[in-house]
Amino acid sequence: MLLKSNPWVRCIVGMLLMFSNSAWAEWAVNLSPGATEISREVYDLHMIVFWISVWIGVVVFGVMFWSVFAHRKSKGAVASQFHESTVVELIWTAIPFAILVAMAIPATATLIKVYDSSEAKIDVKVTGYQWKWHYDYMNEKVSFFSNLQTSQDEIYNRAPKGENYLLEVDEPLVIPAKTKVRFLFTANDVIHSWWVPDLAVKRDAIPGFVNESWTYVDQPGTYRGQCAELCGKDHGFMPIVVVVKEQDDYQKWMKERQALASKERELKDKKFSKEQLMTRGEEAYAKNCAGCHNIDGTGIPPQFPALKGSQMAIADKAGHLDIVINGKPGTYMAAFGPQLSEVDLAAIITYERNAWGNNTGDVIQPIEIVKFKAGK
């Protein structure tokens, strides 16, 4: 009762909690050494510059406070006159110059390593989309999208938040340990930034440009990051997860992905039942469409119109295919034709035309998507 009624008591309790051991356990303001040689070099550079700055502060403020105390007016001190002293000018120019050179030498050596992506064994093209990442293993014929996996129930506080809230994905980027991997960064729509602190990689993904970086991770593990460039409504919902595997495990994973990609390409000629399309469509809709149009199809008007009961999803079948496949210029509606497989596109459109009471009975087969793309 006292805690609720007295603001001074609340303030004191808050300060005690702030200085408690449990509070300090979460008090992390420094960089992380990371998981790569480069990240550790960056950390060491940071600490060197930090301590140089600390000692400069100690010396400068120490001299200043000593001068104020020892030569105060009450002791009858008279200020010395050394206006335009050549010696003083040389001293306060030469010392900072020497300090900057001393810091620049190791910083330049590390920077050269950061930008040296030569002799990489694996090339991965990373493309930023609103709001997900696309990974393309350029020499392996494997590519996939990585979407936020945190449930809508957690986001809207209908369920407890998990340990990796907003930092979990359905398809992580997988790379082998003890292998130099080169990343090529670009974007499909707006500027994004691929940032994984433990790997010391942070590069902008810019439409029409290609930036590059690289990493070499010593130990297997899972490393998490986020988009570090404000890229729109769901900027906070496009995390990055990198899983580093041993060489044998990576090769096994790659063979499985290649087999899955080959199987997926063959599915476009298959005829699916309505139930199969609805099941797959619900899952694909949740990953790609629910962020803007809501899980129940009600949308967020006016920017994101409702699909539930809309004429587009009920009557205009050709228009529905066109807007999902080709998008709508000048709006947030992206072209999903280049992003998703024919099966996923057919499933999403079938789902949207039959969910939330739309009940058109329409069943869109993958071959219809293929023909639509070909203009047939």
C-alpha positions in Angstrom: 0.0 0.0 0.0 2.9 2.3 0.9 4.6 1.5 -2.4 1.5 2.5 -4.4 0.8 5.7 -2.5 4.2 7.3 -2.0 6.2 8.3 -5.1 9.4 8.7 -3.1 9.2 5.1 -1.9 8.7 3.9 -5.5 11.8 5.9 -6.5 14.0 4.4 -3.8 12.8 0.9 -4.5 13.5 1.5 -8.2 17.0 2.6 -7.5 17.7 -0.4 -5.3 16.5 -2.7 -8.0 18.7 -0.9 -10.5 21.8 -1.6 -8.5 20.8 -5.2 -7.6 22.8 -8.1 -9.0 19.9 -9.3 -11.1 19.5 -5.9 -12.7 23.3 -5.7 -13.4 23.1 -9.1 -15.1 21.0 -7.5 -17.8 23.2 -4.4 -18.0 25.2 -5.0 -21.2 26.4 -1.9 -22.9 29.7 -3.1 -24.4 30.3 -4.8 -27.8 30.3 -8.6 -28.0 33.6 -10.3 -29.0 31.5 -12.3 -31.5 32.2 -15.7 -33.1 34.8 -14.8 -35.8 38.3 -13.6 -36.0 37.3 -10.4 -37.6 34.6 -9.7 -34.9 37.2 -10.3 -32.2 39.6 -7.9 -33.9 36.9 -5.3 -34.1 36.2 -5.8 -30.4 39.9 -5.5 -29.5 40.1 -2.3 -31.6 37.1 -0.9 -29.8 38.6 -1.6 -26.4 42.0 -0.1 -27.4 40.3 3.1 -28.6 38.0 3.1 -25.5 40.9 2.9 -23.0 42.9 5.5 -25.0 39.9 7.8 -24.7 39.6 7.0 -20.9 43.2 7.9 -20.3 43.0 11.1 -22.3 40.0 12.0 -20.2 41.7 11.2 -17.0 44.8 13.2 -17.9 43.0 16.2 -19.4 40.4 16.5 -16.6 43.0 15.6 -14.0 45.2 18.5 -15.1 42.2 20.8 -15.4 40.9 20.0 -11.9 44.3 20.2 -10.3 44.9 23.6 -12.0 41.6 24.9 -10.8 42.4 23.8 -7.2 46.1 24.6 -7.0 45.9 28.0 -8.8 42.6 29.3 -7.5 42.1 33.0 -7.0 41.8 32.7 -3.2 45.4 31.6 -3.0 46.4 34.7 -4.9 47.4 32.9 -8.1 48.0 35.0 -11.2 47.5 33.4 -14.6 50.6 33.0 -16.8 50.6 34.8 -20.2 51.7 32.6 -23.1 49.5 33.8 -25.9 50.6 32.6 -29.4 53.3 30.3 -27.8 54.9 28.2 -30.6 55.9 25.5 -28.1 52.3 25.1 -26.8 50.9 25.1 -30.4 53.4 22.4 -31.4 52.6 20.2 -28.3 48.8 20.3 -28.6 49.1 19.5 -32.3 51.8 16.8 -32.2 50.3 14.8 -29.4 46.8 14.3 -30.9 48.4 13.6 -34.3 50.5 10.9 -32.8 47.6 9.4 -31.0 45.4 9.4 -34.1 48.2 7.7 -36.2 48.7 5.1 -33.4 45.0 4.3 -33.6 44.8 4.4 -37.4 47.4 1.8 -38.1 45.6 -1.2 -36.5 42.2 0.1 -37.6 43.4 0.3 -41.3 44.8 -3.3 -41.1 41.5 -4.6 -39.8 39.5 -2.6 -42.3 41.5 -4.1 -45.2 40.6 -7.6 -43.9 36.9 -6.7 -43.5 36.7 -5.8 -47.2 38.8 -8.7 -48.5 36.2 -11.3 -49.7 38.6 -13.1 -52.1 39.1 -16.8 -52.0 35.6 -17.5 -50.7 34.4 -21.1 -51.1 30.7 -20.3 -51.0 28.7 -17.4 -52.5 25.3 -16.5 -51.1 23.2 -13.8 -52.6 21.1 -12.0 -50.0 18.1 -10.0 -51.2 16.0 -7.9 -48.9 12.2 -7.7 -49.4 9.5 -6.0 -47.4 9.7 -7.8 -45.0 11.8 -10.9 -45.3 15.1 -12.2 -46.7 15.8 -14.3 -49.7 18.9 -16.5 -49.8 20.3 -17.8 -53.1 23.3 -20.3 -52.9 24.6 -19.2 -56.3 26.5 -22.3 -57.3 24.2 -24.9 -55.7 20.8 -24.2 -57.4 19.2 -23.7 -53.9 17.2 -20.6 -52.9 14.5 -19.9 -50.4 12.8 -17.1 -48.4 13.4 -16.6 -44.7 10.3 -15.4 -42.9 9.5 -14.4 -39.3 8.2 -17.4 -37.4 7.0 -15.7 -34.2 3.2 -16.2 -34.1 0.7 -13.5 -34.4 -0.7 -14.5 -31.0 2.7 -13.7 -29.4 2.9 -10.4 -31.3 -0.6 -9.3 -30.2 -0.1 -10.5 -26.6 -2.6 -13.4 -26.9 0.1 -15.9 -26.0 3.3 -15.8 -23.8 6.3 -14.5 -25.7 9.0 -17.1 -26.5 12.7 -17.0 -25.7 13.6 -15.7 -29.1 10.6 -13.4 -29.6 10.9 -11.7 -33.0 14.3 -13.4 -33.6 13.1 -16.7 -35.0 12.6 -17.7 -38.7 11.1 -20.6 -40.6 14.2 -21.0 -42.8 17.5 -20.0 -41.4 20.6 -19.3 -43.5 22.9 -22.4 -43.2 26.6 -22.2 -43.7 29.5 -24.5 -42.9 32.1 -23.9 -40.1 35.7 -23.2 -41.0 34.8 -22.0 -44.5 35.0 -18.6 -46.0 31.5 -17.5 -47.1 31.0 -14.5 -49.3 27.7 -12.6 -49.1 26.3 -10.4 -52.0 23.7 -8.0 -50.8 20.9 -6.3 -52.8 17.2 -5.5 -52.3 14.0 -5.8 -54.3 12.1 -2.8 -53.1 13.6 -0.4 -50.5 16.9 -0.2 -48.6 17.4 -2.9 -46.0 20.5 -3.7 -43.9 21.7 -7.3 -43.0 23.2 -7.2 -39.6 24.5 -10.1 -37.5 26.6 -8.7 -34.7 28.3 -12.0 -33.7 29.6 -12.4 -37.3 30.7 -8.7 -37.5 28.7 -8.4 -40.7 26.5 -5.3 -41.4 25.8 -4.3 -45.0 23.1 -2.3 -46.7 21.0 -4.1 -49.2 20.1 -1.4 -51.8 17.9 -1.9 -54.9 20.1 -1.8 -58.1 23.4 -2.1 -56.2 25.4 -5.1 -54.9 27.4 -4.8 -51.7 29.6 -7.6 -50.4 30.9 -9.0 -47.2 32.2 -12.3 -45.9 32.5 -14.4 -42.8 34.5 -17.3 -41.5 33.0 -18.9 -38.4 35.1 -21.2 -36.3 32.5 -23.1 -34.3 29.0 -24.4 -35.1 26.2 -22.5 -33.5 23.1 -20.3 -34.1 23.7 -16.6 -34.6 20.9 -14.0 -34.7 20.5 -10.6 -36.2 18.0 -8.1 -37.6 17.4 -5.7 -40.4 19.2 -2.5 -39.2 17.6 -0.1 -41.7 14.1 1.4 -41.2 12.4 -0.2 -44.2 8.7 0.2 -43.6 5.8 -1.0 -41.4 7.2 -4.4 -40.5 10.8 -3.4 -40.3 11.0 -5.0 -36.8 9.6 -8.3 -38.1 12.4 -9.4 -40.4 15.0 -11.1 -38.3 18.1 -13.0 -39.5 19.1 -16.4 -38.2 22.4 -18.0 -39.3 23.0 -21.7 -38.4 26.6 -22.8 -38.7 27.1 -26.5 -39.2 30.0 -28.9 -39.3 31.1 -29.7 -42.9 29.5 -33.1 -43.0 26.2 -31.8 -41.6 26.2 -28.9 -44.0 26.8 -31.2 -47.0 23.9 -33.4 -45.9 21.6 -30.4 -45.4 22.6 -29.1 -48.9 21.7 -32.4 -50.6 18.3 -32.4 -48.8 17.6 -28.8 -50.0 18.6 -29.6 -53.6 16.3 -32.6 -53.6 13.5 -30.5 -52.1 14.1 -27.8 -54.7 14.0 -30.3 -57.5 10.7 -31.8 -56.2 9.2 -28.4 -55.8 9.9 -27.6 -59.5 8.1 -30.8 -60.5 4.9 -30.0 -58.5 3.8 -27.2 -60.9 2.5 -29.9 -63.2 0.5 -31.7 -60.5 -3.2 -31.3 -59.9 -4.1 -30.7 -56.3 -7.4 -31.1 -54.5 -9.1 -28.1 -52.9 -8.3 -29.4 -49.4 -4.6 -29.7 -50.2 -4.5 -26.2 -51.7 -6.4 -24.7 -48.7 -4.0 -26.3 -46.2 -0.9 -25.1 -48.0 -2.5 -21.8 -48.8 -3.3 -21.1 -45.2 0.3 -21.6 -44.2 1.7 -19.6 -47.2 -0.8 -16.8 -46.5 0.3 -16.6 -42.8 3.9 -16.2 -43.9 3.5 -13.8 -46.8 0.2 -11.9 -46.5 -1.0 -11.8 -42.9 1.3 -9.0 -41.9 -0.6 -6.6 -44.1 -4.0 -8.1 -44.6 -4.3 -9.7 -41.1 -4.7 -13.4 -40.4 -8.5 -13.1 -40.6 -8.4 -11.2 -43.9 -9.8 -7.9 -42.5 -6.8 -5.9 -43.6 -5.6 -2.5 -42.2 -7.6 0.0 -44.3 -6.9 2.2 -46.2 -3.3 1.1 -46.9 -4.0 -2.6 -46.7 -7.5 -3.4 -47.9 -9.6 -6.3 -46.6 -9.7 -9.5 -48.6 -12.7 -10.8 -46.6 -15.8 -10.1 -48.7 -13.8 -8.0 -51.3 -14.9 -8.1 -54.9 -11.4 -8.9 -55.9 -11.4 -12.1 -53.9 -15.0 -13.0 -54.7 -15.7 -12.1 -58.3 -12.6 -10.9 -60.3 -10.6 -14.0 -60.7 -8.3 -12.7 -63.4 -7.7 -9.4 -61.5 -6.9 -11.5 -58.4 -4.3 -13.5 -60.2 -2.8 -10.4 -61.7 -2.4 -8.4 -58.4 -0.9 -11.4 -56.5 1.5 -12.3 -59.3 2.4 -8.8 -60.6 1.6 -6.6 -57.6 0.3 -3.0 -57.8 2.8 -0.3 -58.6 2.8 2.7 -56.2 1.4 0.6 -53.3 2.7 -1.8 -50.7 1.4 -4.7 -52.8 4.5 -6.5 -53.9 4.8 -8.8 -57.0 4.8 -12.3 -55.5 5.3 -13.9 -58.9 9.1 -13.8 -58.7 9.0 -14.6 -55.0 6.9 -17.7 -54.6 6.5 -21.0 -56.5 3.5 -21.7 -58.7 2.2 -24.1 -56.1 2.3 -21.5 -53.4 0.7 -18.8 -55.6 -2.1 -21.2 -56.6 -2.6 -22.2 -52.9 -2.7 -18.6 -51.6 -5.2 -17.5 -54.3 -7.4 -20.5 -53.7 -7.3 -19.9 -49.9 -8.2 -16.2 -50.3 -11.1 -17.0 -52.5 -12.5 -19.6 -50.1 -11.6 -18.4 -46.6 -13.4 -16.1 -44.1 -16.8 -16.8 -45.7 -15.7 -15.9 -49.3 -16.6 -19.4 -50.4 -16.4 -19.0 -54.1 -15.6 -22.6 -54.7 -12.8 -21.7 -57.1 -9.7 -24.0 -57.2 -6.6 -22.5 -58.8 -4.1 -25.1 -60.0 -0.4 -24.4 -60.4 -0.6 -24.9 -64.2 -3.0 -21.9 -64.3 -0.3 -19.7 -62.7 2.2 -21.0 -65.3 -0.1 -20.1 -68.2 -1.0 -16.7 -66.6 2.7 -15.8 -66.4 3.2 -16.9 -70.0 0.3 -14.7 -71.1 -1.8 -17.6 -72.3 
